[in-house]
Structure formats: structure tokens, C-alpha cells
Amino acid sequence: VDSRIYLLEWWMTAFSSVLSLDAASRVWDMLIVDGPSALVQATLGLFKVLSKQLLRMDFDKALYLLTHIGEAEVGADDLVTAARSFTIDYDEFFAVVEAQ
């Protein structure tokens, strides 16, 4: 699945268009505390939370889930716990972004 299909919307809205208000506000808290690298953490956390579902799906169903995350009812605590399990170095993050 081409990540541009869903990732741009996730990041441009800081997940507010795809997550519940509770889950999105927790991502916003991470964004305020950690900066833009929190978006990467939240993305990885979301994949971790949804990984079992995604691995059982065919392409069309996986794409639908990724573009309709709100229907998956991702728990805010589960998302933050999963997101925080990934360490994103702020300087390395911006080095990669600038290299693009």
C-alpha cells in the first residue's frame, strides 16, 4: 500500500481527521512535547496497534482500514503506549527530512 494514500492526511491533520478526539488529543500532546517526530512515533504506534488486523487483510481491506482508521476504534492508551515504544531521535528525524 502506497503510504501517500493515507499518510499525508494523517500528518497534515495531526491525526484529527482519522482518530477519535481522545486519541488525537493524545497525539497532539506528544506533538507539543516531542515536536514533529511525534508524528512518526504515532504512525508507527498506529501500525503496531493495527498490525494483527492488517496482516490478515487483503490489499483492498487494508487500504480501507488505513483510510478509515476511526472505524477501528483505536484506544488512546494503546496508541500512546505503542507509539512510545519507538524512539525517534529528533536530530536524525530532521536529517532524514532535509535529505528528501
Biopython code that builds the backbone (N, CA, C, O; Angstrom):
import numpy as np
from Bio.PDB.StructureBuilder import StructureBuilder

atoms = [
    (1, "VAL", "N", (0.855, -1.172, 0.000)),
    (1, "VAL", "CA", (0.000, 0.000, 0.000)),
    (1, "VAL", "C", (0.898, 1.232, 0.000)),
    (1, "VAL", "O", (1.772, 1.369, 0.856)),
    (2, "ASP", "N", (0.686, 2.111, -0.943)),
    (2, "ASP", "CA", (1.465, 3.344, -1.042)),
    (2, "ASP", "C", (1.083, 4.265, 0.115)),
    (2, "ASP", "O", (-0.075, 4.660, 0.246)),
    (3, "SER", "N", (2.047, 4.598, 0.938)),
    (3, "SER", "CA", (1.773, 5.381, 2.149)),
    (3, "SER", "C", (1.248, 6.780, 1.857)),
    (3, "SER", "O", (0.615, 7.389, 2.720)),
    (4, "ARG", "N", (1.494, 7.300, 0.668)),
    (4, "ARG", "CA", (0.992, 8.644, 0.346)),
    (4, "ARG", "C", (-0.531, 8.691, 0.335)),
    (4, "ARG", "O", (-1.123, 9.760, 0.489)),
    (5, "ILE", "N", (-1.161, 7.544, 0.155)),
    (5, "ILE", "CA", (-2.620, 7.490, 0.094)),
    (5, "ILE", "C", (-3.236, 7.901, 1.428)),
    (5, "ILE", "O", (-4.293, 8.533, 1.446)),
    (6, "TYR", "N", (-2.608, 7.560, 2.520)),
    (6, "TYR", "CA", (-3.182, 7.841, 3.838)),
    (6, "TYR", "C", (-2.299, 8.728, 4.710)),
    (6, "TYR", "O", (-2.814, 9.485, 5.533)),
    (7, "LEU", "N", (-0.992, 8.650, 4.547)),
    (7, "LEU", "CA", (-0.076, 9.325, 5.464)),
    (7, "LEU", "C", (-0.173, 10.844, 5.406)),
    (7, "LEU", "O", (-0.087, 11.506, 6.440)),
    (8, "LEU", "N", (-0.346, 11.396, 4.237)),
    (8, "LEU", "CA", (-0.440, 12.851, 4.118)),
    (8, "LEU", "C", (-1.607, 13.385, 4.946)),
    (8, "LEU", "O", (-1.463, 14.378, 5.660)),
    (9, "GLU", "N", (-2.746, 12.734, 4.849)),
    (9, "GLU", "CA", (-3.909, 13.166, 5.636)),
    (9, "GLU", "C", (-3.640, 13.017, 7.131)),
    (9, "GLU", "O", (-3.979, 13.901, 7.918)),
    (10, "TRP", "N", (-3.034, 11.904, 7.519)),
    (10, "TRP", "CA", (-2.744, 11.690, 8.937)),
    (10, "TRP", "C", (-1.886, 12.820, 9.483)),
    (10, "TRP", "O", (-2.191, 13.404, 10.522)),
    (11, "TRP", "N", (-0.799, 13.123, 8.760)),
    (11, "TRP", "CA", (0.161, 14.100, 9.269)),
    (11, "TRP", "C", (-0.329, 15.534, 9.123)),
    (11, "TRP", "O", (-0.113, 16.349, 10.020)),
    (12, "MET", "N", (-0.980, 15.856, 8.022)),
    (12, "MET", "CA", (-1.437, 17.238, 7.813)),
    (12, "MET", "C", (-2.511, 17.637, 8.823)),
    (12, "MET", "O", (-2.659, 18.816, 9.145)),
    (13, "THR", "N", (-3.251, 16.663, 9.315)),
    (13, "THR", "CA", (-4.295, 16.958, 10.304)),
    (13, "THR", "C", (-3.877, 16.542, 11.709)),
    (13, "THR", "O", (-4.683, 16.583, 12.638)),
    (14, "ALA", "N", (-2.616, 16.140, 11.863)),
    (14, "ALA", "CA", (-2.119, 15.630, 13.152)),
    (14, "ALA", "C", (-3.075, 14.568, 13.698)),
    (14, "ALA", "O", (-3.374, 14.524, 14.891)),
    (15, "PHE", "N", (-3.539, 13.723, 12.792)),
    (15, "PHE", "CA", (-4.409, 12.582, 13.092)),
    (15, "PHE", "C", (-5.831, 12.959, 13.497)),
    (15, "PHE", "O", (-6.629, 12.077, 13.815)),
    (16, "SER", "N", (-6.166, 14.244, 13.493)),
    (16, "SER", "CA", (-7.502, 14.649, 13.950)),
    (16, "SER", "C", (-8.614, 14.200, 13.013)),
    (16, "SER", "O", (-9.764, 14.081, 13.434)),
    (17, "SER", "N", (-8.291, 13.951, 11.759)),
    (17, "SER", "CA", (-9.330, 13.540, 10.817)),
    (17, "SER", "C", (-9.572, 12.031, 10.821)),
    (17, "SER", "O", (-10.534, 11.556, 10.217)),
    (18, "VAL", "N", (-8.711, 11.282, 11.494)),
    (18, "VAL", "CA", (-8.842, 9.823, 11.432)),
    (18, "VAL", "C", (-8.989, 9.139, 12.786)),
    (18, "VAL", "O", (-9.433, 7.993, 12.854)),
    (19, "LEU", "N", (-8.626, 9.821, 13.854)),
    (19, "LEU", "CA", (-8.724, 9.213, 15.181)),
    (19, "LEU", "C", (-9.842, 9.861, 15.983)),
    (19, "LEU", "O", (-10.316, 10.948, 15.651)),
    (20, "SER", "N", (-10.250, 9.186, 17.030)),
    (20, "SER", "CA", (-11.216, 9.785, 17.951)),
    (20, "SER", "C", (-10.585, 11.024, 18.576)),
    (20, "SER", "O", (-9.364, 11.175, 18.566)),
    (21, "LEU", "N", (-11.404, 11.894, 19.111)),
    (21, "LEU", "CA", (-10.885, 13.109, 19.745)),
    (21, "LEU", "C", (-9.926, 12.761, 20.878)),
    (21, "LEU", "O", (-8.900, 13.420, 21.049)),
    (22, "ASP", "N", (-10.253, 11.735, 21.645)),
    (22, "ASP", "CA", (-9.398, 11.317, 22.755)),
    (22, "ASP", "C", (-8.026, 10.873, 22.252)),
    (22, "ASP", "O", (-7.000, 11.313, 22.771)),
    (23, "ALA", "N", (-8.008, 10.009, 21.251)),
    (23, "ALA", "CA", (-6.738, 9.511, 20.717)),
    (23, "ALA", "C", (-5.965, 10.626, 20.017)),
    (23, "ALA", "O", (-4.751, 10.741, 20.188)),
    (24, "ALA", "N", (-6.659, 11.444, 19.232)),
    (24, "ALA", "CA", (-5.984, 12.539, 18.529)),
    (24, "ALA", "C", (-5.390, 13.539, 19.517)),
    (24, "ALA", "O", (-4.283, 14.034, 19.307)),
    (25, "SER", "N", (-6.111, 13.834, 20.582)),
    (25, "SER", "CA", (-5.584, 14.800, 21.553)),
    (25, "SER", "C", (-4.341, 14.264, 22.252)),
    (25, "SER", "O", (-3.463, 15.034, 22.640)),
    (26, "ARG", "N", (-4.266, 12.965, 22.410)),
    (26, "ARG", "CA", (-3.051, 12.366, 22.994)),
    (26, "ARG", "C", (-1.880, 12.491, 22.021)),
    (26, "ARG", "O", (-0.745, 12.720, 22.439)),
    (27, "VAL", "N", (-2.154, 12.341, 20.729)),
    (27, "VAL", "CA", (-1.106, 12.553, 19.722)),
    (27, "VAL", "C", (-0.679, 14.020, 19.745)),
    (27, "VAL", "O", (0.510, 14.320, 19.635)),
    (28, "TRP", "N", (-1.630, 14.927, 19.884)),
    (28, "TRP", "CA", (-1.291, 16.356, 19.944)),
    (28, "TRP", "C", (-0.409, 16.648, 21.159)),
    (28, "TRP", "O", (0.529, 17.440, 21.071)),
    (29, "ASP", "N", (-0.710, 16.011, 22.286)),
    (29, "ASP", "CA", (0.143, 16.178, 23.471)),
    (29, "ASP", "C", (1.573, 15.749, 23.159)),
    (29, "ASP", "O", (2.531, 16.436, 23.512)),
    (30, "MET", "N", (1.700, 14.608, 22.495)),
    (30, "MET", "CA", (3.032, 14.131, 22.112)),
    (30, "MET", "C", (3.705, 15.130, 21.171)),
    (30, "MET", "O", (4.903, 15.390, 21.281)),
    (31, "LEU", "N", (2.935, 15.678, 20.262)),
    (31, "LEU", "CA", (3.462, 16.639, 19.292)),
    (31, "LEU", "C", (3.977, 17.895, 19.990)),
    (31, "LEU", "O", (5.031, 18.421, 19.631)),
    (32, "ILE", "N", (3.243, 18.369, 20.974)),
    (32, "ILE", "CA", (3.666, 19.559, 21.723)),
    (32, "ILE", "C", (4.931, 19.277, 22.525)),
    (32, "ILE", "O", (5.840, 20.105, 22.571)),
    (33, "VAL", "N", (4.987, 18.121, 23.147)),
    (33, "VAL", "CA", (6.130, 17.779, 23.997)),
    (33, "VAL", "C", (7.358, 17.396, 23.173)),
    (33, "VAL", "O", (8.470, 17.830, 23.472)),
    (34, "ASP", "N", (7.156, 16.582, 22.137)),
    (34, "ASP", "CA", (8.283, 15.996, 21.408)),
    (34, "ASP", "C", (8.577, 16.630, 20.057)),
    (34, "ASP", "O", (9.628, 16.372, 19.470)),
    (35, "GLY", "N", (7.675, 17.447, 19.561)),
    (35, "GLY", "CA", (7.878, 18.044, 18.247)),
    (35, "GLY", "C", (7.412, 17.123, 17.135)),
    (35, "GLY", "O", (6.768, 16.105, 17.391)),
    (36, "PRO", "N", (7.740, 17.481, 15.897)),
    (36, "PRO", "CA", (7.237, 16.753, 14.727)),
    (36, "PRO", "C", (7.583, 15.271, 14.686)),
    (36, "PRO", "O", (6.874, 14.491, 14.049)),
    (37, "SER", "N", (8.650, 14.873, 15.347)),
    (37, "SER", "CA", (8.990, 13.446, 15.341)),
    (37, "SER", "C", (7.903, 12.610, 16.012)),
    (37, "SER", "O", (7.844, 11.397, 15.811)),
    (38, "ALA", "N", (7.048, 13.242, 16.803)),
    (38, "ALA", "CA", (5.932, 12.528, 17.433)),
    (38, "ALA", "C", (4.962, 11.989, 16.389)),
    (38, "ALA", "O", (4.289, 10.985, 16.625)),
    (39, "LEU", "N", (4.887, 12.648, 15.238)),
    (39, "LEU", "CA", (4.019, 12.143, 14.171)),
    (39, "LEU", "C", (4.512, 10.789, 13.670)),
    (39, "LEU", "O", (3.714, 9.906, 13.354)),
    (40, "VAL", "N", (5.824, 10.635, 13.602)),
    (40, "VAL", "CA", (6.393, 9.351, 13.190)),
    (40, "VAL", "C", (6.122, 8.305, 14.265)),
    (40, "VAL", "O", (5.749, 7.173, 13.958)),
    (41, "GLN", "N", (6.312, 8.686, 15.521)),
    (41, "GLN", "CA", (6.021, 7.756, 16.614)),
    (41, "GLN", "C", (4.560, 7.323, 16.582)),
    (41, "GLN", "O", (4.257, 6.138, 16.727)),
    (42, "ALA", "N", (3.663, 8.271, 16.395)),
    (42, "ALA", "CA", (2.238, 7.945, 16.365)),
    (42, "ALA", "C", (1.911, 7.038, 15.184)),
    (42, "ALA", "O", (1.099, 6.121, 15.304)),
    (43, "THR", "N", (2.539, 7.295, 14.057)),
    (43, "THR", "CA", (2.322, 6.454, 12.879)),
    (43, "THR", "C", (2.775, 5.024, 13.146)),
    (43, "THR", "O", (2.048, 4.070, 12.868)),
    (44, "LEU", "N", (3.979, 4.886, 13.687)),
    (44, "LEU", "CA", (4.489, 3.550, 13.999)),
    (44, "LEU", "C", (3.631, 2.877, 15.068)),
    (44, "LEU", "O", (3.368, 1.676, 15.000)),
    (45, "GLY", "N", (3.200, 3.658, 16.052)),
    (45, "GLY", "CA", (2.330, 3.115, 17.087)),
    (45, "GLY", "C", (1.010, 2.634, 16.524)),
    (45, "GLY", "O", (0.492, 1.592, 16.926)),
    (46, "LEU", "N", (0.472, 3.396, 15.595)),
    (46, "LEU", "CA", (-0.790, 3.010, 14.965)),
    (46, "LEU", "C", (-0.634, 1.708, 14.184)),
    (46, "LEU", "O", (-1.498, 0.832, 14.242)),
    (47, "PHE", "N", (0.471, 1.591, 13.458)),
    (47, "PHE", "CA", (0.731, 0.335, 12.747)),
    (47, "PHE", "C", (0.891, -0.832, 13.719)),
    (47, "PHE", "O", (0.430, -1.941, 13.452)),
    (48, "LYS", "N", (1.542, -0.572, 14.835)),
    (48, "LYS", "CA", (1.728, -1.636, 15.828)),
    (48, "LYS", "C", (0.381, -2.085, 16.393)),
    (48, "LYS", "O", (0.130, -3.282, 16.530)),
    (49, "VAL", "N", (-0.479, -1.128, 16.718)),
    (49, "VAL", "CA", (-1.800, -1.457, 17.264)),
    (49, "VAL", "C", (-2.643, -2.217, 16.241)),
    (49, "VAL", "O", (-3.385, -3.133, 16.595)),
    (50, "LEU", "N", (-2.524, -1.835, 14.983)),
    (50, "LEU", "CA", (-3.351, -2.436, 13.931)),
    (50, "LEU", "C", (-2.680, -3.606, 13.209)),
    (50, "LEU", "O", (-3.273, -4.192, 12.304)),
    (51, "SER", "N", (-1.466, -3.948, 13.595)),
    (51, "SER", "CA", (-0.678, -4.918, 12.826)),
    (51, "SER", "C", (-1.373, -6.267, 12.644)),
    (51, "SER", "O", (-1.360, -6.818, 11.543)),
    (52, "LYS", "N", (-1.967, -6.800, 13.681)),
    (52, "LYS", "CA", (-2.619, -8.112, 13.548)),
    (52, "LYS", "C", (-3.766, -8.054, 12.552)),
    (52, "LYS", "O", (-3.943, -8.966, 11.745)),
    (53, "GLN", "N", (-4.541, -6.984, 12.611)),
    (53, "GLN", "CA", (-5.652, -6.833, 11.661)),
    (53, "GLN", "C", (-5.127, -6.679, 10.237)),
    (53, "GLN", "O", (-5.613, -7.329, 9.312)),
    (54, "LEU", "N", (-4.129, -5.810, 10.072)),
    (54, "LEU", "CA", (-3.604, -5.536, 8.730)),
    (54, "LEU", "C", (-2.999, -6.776, 8.084)),
    (54, "LEU", "O", (-3.154, -6.991, 6.882)),
    (55, "LEU", "N", (-2.319, -7.583, 8.869)),
    (55, "LEU", "CA", (-1.666, -8.770, 8.315)),
    (55, "LEU", "C", (-2.656, -9.831, 7.843)),
    (55, "LEU", "O", (-2.307, -10.684, 7.027)),
    (56, "ARG", "N", (-3.873, -9.783, 8.343)),
    (56, "ARG", "CA", (-4.898, -10.747, 7.930)),
    (56, "ARG", "C", (-5.715, -10.263, 6.736)),
    (56, "ARG", "O", (-6.554, -11.002, 6.221)),
    (57, "MET", "N", (-5.481, -9.039, 6.297)),
    (57, "MET", "CA", (-6.324, -8.438, 5.260)),
    (57, "MET", "C", (-5.671, -8.487, 3.891)),
    (57, "MET", "O", (-4.448, -8.511, 3.756)),
    (58, "ASP", "N", (-6.534, -8.501, 2.876)),
    (58, "ASP", "CA", (-6.014, -8.333, 1.526)),
    (58, "ASP", "C", (-5.780, -6.836, 1.294)),
    (58, "ASP", "O", (-6.085, -6.012, 2.156)),
    (59, "PHE", "N", (-5.244, -6.501, 0.139)),
    (59, "PHE", "CA", (-4.866, -5.120, -0.162)),
    (59, "PHE", "C", (-6.031, -4.149, -0.002)),
    (59, "PHE", "O", (-5.891, -3.116, 0.652)),
    (60, "ASP", "N", (-7.166, -4.471, -0.589)),
    (60, "ASP", "CA", (-8.302, -3.545, -0.565)),
    (60, "ASP", "C", (-8.803, -3.289, 0.849)),
    (60, "ASP", "O", (-9.108, -2.151, 1.206)),
    (61, "LYS", "N", (-8.886, -4.329, 1.643)),
    (61, "LYS", "CA", (-9.352, -4.159, 3.020)),
    (61, "LYS", "C", (-8.336, -3.394, 3.858)),
    (61, "LYS", "O", (-8.710, -2.571, 4.693)),
    (62, "ALA", "N", (-7.052, -3.664, 3.636)),
    (62, "ALA", "CA", (-6.008, -2.936, 4.368)),
    (62, "ALA", "C", (-6.038, -1.455, 4.008)),
    (62, "ALA", "O", (-5.931, -0.597, 4.885)),
    (63, "LEU", "N", (-6.182, -1.161, 2.741)),
    (63, "LEU", "CA", (-6.258, 0.233, 2.308)),
    (63, "LEU", "C", (-7.480, 0.916, 2.914)),
    (63, "LEU", "O", (-7.403, 2.063, 3.354)),
    (64, "TYR", "N", (-8.592, 0.216, 2.934)),
    (64, "TYR", "CA", (-9.803, 0.781, 3.539)),
    (64, "TYR", "C", (-9.565, 1.083, 5.019)),
    (64, "TYR", "O", (-9.923, 2.159, 5.500)),
    (65, "LEU", "N", (-8.967, 0.146, 5.734)),
    (65, "LEU", "CA", (-8.704, 0.361, 7.159)),
    (65, "LEU", "C", (-7.785, 1.559, 7.367)),
    (65, "LEU", "O", (-8.030, 2.382, 8.249)),
    (66, "LEU", "N", (-6.737, 1.660, 6.567)),
    (66, "LEU", "CA", (-5.779, 2.754, 6.727)),
    (66, "LEU", "C", (-6.381, 4.115, 6.396)),
    (66, "LEU", "O", (-5.908, 5.139, 6.891)),
    (67, "THR", "N", (-7.399, 4.135, 5.578)),
    (67, "THR", "CA", (-8.046, 5.404, 5.237)),
    (67, "THR", "C", (-9.306, 5.655, 6.058)),
    (67, "THR", "O", (-9.935, 6.706, 5.935)),
    (68, "HIS", "N", (-9.671, 4.690, 6.893)),
    (68, "HIS", "CA", (-10.845, 4.824, 7.770)),
    (68, "HIS", "C", (-10.493, 4.337, 9.180)),
    (68, "HIS", "O", (-11.215, 3.533, 9.768)),
    (69, "ILE", "N", (-9.389, 4.828, 9.701)),
    (69, "ILE", "CA", (-8.882, 4.385, 10.999)),
    (69, "ILE", "C", (-9.926, 4.561, 12.100)),
    (69, "ILE", "O", (-10.003, 3.745, 13.019)),
    (70, "GLY", "N", (-10.718, 5.608, 12.010)),
    (70, "GLY", "CA", (-11.725, 5.878, 13.039)),
    (70, "GLY", "C", (-12.659, 4.712, 13.269)),
    (70, "GLY", "O", (-13.153, 4.520, 14.380)),
    (71, "GLU", "N", (-12.904, 3.935, 12.236)),
    (71, "GLU", "CA", (-13.781, 2.777, 12.366)),
    (71, "GLU", "C", (-13.122, 1.640, 13.145)),
    (71, "GLU", "O", (-13.809, 0.732, 13.614)),
    (72, "ALA", "N", (-11.805, 1.682, 13.286)),
    (72, "ALA", "CA", (-11.088, 0.626, 14.005)),
    (72, "ALA", "C", (-11.142, 0.838, 15.517)),
    (72, "ALA", "O", (-10.763, -0.047, 16.284)),
    (73, "GLU", "N", (-11.606, 1.997, 15.938)),
    (73, "GLU", "CA", (-11.716, 2.321, 17.361)),
    (73, "GLU", "C", (-10.400, 2.072, 18.099)),
    (73, "GLU", "O", (-10.321, 1.246, 19.008)),
    (74, "VAL", "N", (-9.387, 2.801, 17.686)),
    (74, "VAL", "CA", (-8.072, 2.696, 18.305)),
    (74, "VAL", "C", (-8.117, 3.389, 19.660)),
    (74, "VAL", "O", (-8.470, 4.565, 19.752)),
    (75, "GLY", "N", (-7.762, 2.662, 20.703)),
    (75, "GLY", "CA", (-7.762, 3.231, 22.046)),
    (75, "GLY", "C", (-6.602, 4.190, 22.243)),
    (75, "GLY", "O", (-5.481, 3.919, 21.812)),
    (76, "ALA", "N", (-6.874, 5.307, 22.894)),
    (76, "ALA", "CA", (-5.848, 6.326, 23.108)),
    (76, "ALA", "C", (-4.673, 5.778, 23.911)),
    (76, "ALA", "O", (-3.518, 6.021, 23.561)),
    (77, "ASP", "N", (-4.954, 5.048, 24.974)),
    (77, "ASP", "CA", (-3.873, 4.499, 25.799)),
    (77, "ASP", "C", (-3.040, 3.488, 25.024)),
    (77, "ASP", "O", (-1.812, 3.485, 25.115)),
    (78, "ASP", "N", (-3.711, 2.629, 24.261)),
    (78, "ASP", "CA", (-2.989, 1.638, 23.454)),
    (78, "ASP", "C", (-2.097, 2.326, 22.425)),
    (78, "ASP", "O", (-0.956, 1.919, 22.205)),
    (79, "LEU", "N", (-2.629, 3.365, 21.802)),
    (79, "LEU", "CA", (-1.864, 4.082, 20.785)),
    (79, "LEU", "C", (-0.629, 4.742, 21.383)),
    (79, "LEU", "O", (0.467, 4.619, 20.838)),
    (80, "VAL", "N", (-0.799, 5.435, 22.491)),
    (80, "VAL", "CA", (0.336, 6.134, 23.108)),
    (80, "VAL", "C", (1.377, 5.137, 23.609)),
    (80, "VAL", "O", (2.577, 5.354, 23.440)),
    (81, "THR", "N", (0.931, 4.061, 24.216)),
    (81, "THR", "CA", (1.873, 3.038, 24.690)),
    (81, "THR", "C", (2.671, 2.465, 23.525)),
    (81, "THR", "O", (3.888, 2.305, 23.614)),
    (82, "ALA", "N", (1.979, 2.160, 22.439)),
    (82, "ALA", "CA", (2.661, 1.625, 21.256)),
    (82, "ALA", "C", (3.595, 2.670, 20.651)),
    (82, "ALA", "O", (4.717, 2.349, 20.262)),
    (83, "ALA", "N", (3.139, 3.910, 20.571)),
    (83, "ALA", "CA", (3.958, 4.976, 19.986)),
    (83, "ALA", "C", (5.218, 5.211, 20.804)),
    (83, "ALA", "O", (6.302, 5.395, 20.250)),
    (84, "ARG", "N", (5.073, 5.203, 22.116)),
    (84, "ARG", "CA", (6.219, 5.453, 23.000)),
    (84, "ARG", "C", (7.211, 4.290, 23.008)),
    (84, "ARG", "O", (8.320, 4.430, 23.524)),
    (85, "SER", "N", (6.827, 3.154, 22.447)),
    (85, "SER", "CA", (7.765, 2.029, 22.383)),
    (85, "SER", "C", (8.820, 2.247, 21.295)),
    (85, "SER", "O", (9.794, 1.498, 21.206)),
    (86, "PHE", "N", (8.619, 3.272, 20.474)),
    (86, "PHE", "CA", (9.578, 3.619, 19.417)),
    (86, "PHE", "C", (10.320, 4.883, 19.818)),
    (86, "PHE", "O", (9.713, 5.863, 20.248)),
    (87, "THR", "N", (11.629, 4.850, 19.676)),
    (87, "THR", "CA", (12.441, 6.020, 19.975)),
    (87, "THR", "C", (12.823, 6.696, 18.664)),
    (87, "THR", "O", (13.425, 6.084, 17.782)),
    (88, "ILE", "N", (12.463, 7.960, 18.556)),
    (88, "ILE", "CA", (12.788, 8.738, 17.364)),
    (88, "ILE", "C", (13.728, 9.855, 17.792)),
    (88, "ILE", "O", (13.343, 10.730, 18.568)),
    (89, "ASP", "N", (14.941, 9.830, 17.297)),
    (89, "ASP", "CA", (15.902, 10.879, 17.604)),
    (89, "ASP", "C", (15.547, 12.119, 16.789)),
    (89, "ASP", "O", (15.482, 12.064, 15.560)),
    (90, "TYR", "N", (15.321, 13.222, 17.467)),
    (90, "TYR", "CA", (14.883, 14.464, 16.836)),
    (90, "TYR", "C", (15.854, 14.922, 15.745)),
    (90, "TYR", "O", (15.425, 15.286, 14.650)),
    (91, "ASP", "N", (17.150, 14.907, 16.031)),
    (91, "ASP", "CA", (18.145, 15.353, 15.049)),
    (91, "ASP", "C", (18.190, 14.427, 13.837)),
    (91, "ASP", "O", (18.281, 14.889, 12.700)),
    (92, "GLU", "N", (18.127, 13.128, 14.082)),
    (92, "GLU", "CA", (18.121, 12.180, 12.972)),
    (92, "GLU", "C", (16.859, 12.334, 12.135)),
    (92, "GLU", "O", (16.899, 12.221, 10.910)),
    (93, "PHE", "N", (15.747, 12.591, 12.800)),
    (93, "PHE", "CA", (14.482, 12.790, 12.098)),
    (93, "PHE", "C", (14.609, 13.939, 11.104)),
    (93, "PHE", "O", (14.235, 13.800, 9.940)),
    (94, "PHE", "N", (15.133, 15.069, 11.561)),
    (94, "PHE", "CA", (15.243, 16.221, 10.671)),
    (94, "PHE", "C", (16.319, 16.035, 9.611)),
    (94, "PHE", "O", (16.213, 16.604, 8.525)),
    (95, "ALA", "N", (17.339, 15.261, 9.900)),
    (95, "ALA", "CA", (18.347, 14.971, 8.882)),
    (95, "ALA", "C", (17.722, 14.187, 7.733)),
    (95, "ALA", "O", (18.022, 14.442, 6.566)),
    (96, "VAL", "N", (16.863, 13.241, 8.061)),
    (96, "VAL", "CA", (16.176, 12.456, 7.030)),
    (96, "VAL", "C", (15.214, 13.342, 6.252)),
    (96, "VAL", "O", (15.148, 13.263, 5.025)),
    (97, "VAL", "N", (14.472, 14.182, 6.956)),
    (97, "VAL", "CA", (13.511, 15.072, 6.296)),
    (97, "VAL", "C", (14.229, 16.024, 5.346)),
    (97, "VAL", "O", (13.785, 16.231, 4.217)),
    (98, "GLU", "N", (15.322, 16.594, 5.797)),
    (98, "GLU", "CA", (16.067, 17.538, 4.960)),
    (98, "GLU", "C", (16.698, 16.848, 3.758)),
    (98, "GLU", "O", (16.874, 17.472, 2.712)),
    (99, "ALA", "N", (17.040, 15.577, 3.891)),
    (99, "ALA", "CA", (17.652, 14.835, 2.787)),
    (99, "ALA", "C", (16.653, 14.556, 1.670)),
    (99, "ALA", "O", (17.043, 14.285, 0.534)),
    (100, "GLN", "N", (15.382, 14.621, 1.992)),
    (100, "GLN", "CA", (14.353, 14.367, 0.985)),
    (100, "GLN", "C", (14.300, 15.531, 0.072)),
    (100, "GLN", "O", (13.502, 15.546, -0.864)),
]
sb = StructureBuilder()
sb.init_structure("model")
sb.init_model(0)
sb.init_chain("A")
sb.init_seg("    ")
for serial, (resi, resn, name, xyz) in enumerate(atoms, 1):
    if name == "N":
        sb.init_residue(resn, " ", resi, " ")
    sb.init_atom(name, np.array(xyz, "f"), 0.0, 1.0, " ", f" {name:<3s}", serial, name[0])
structure = sb.get_structure()
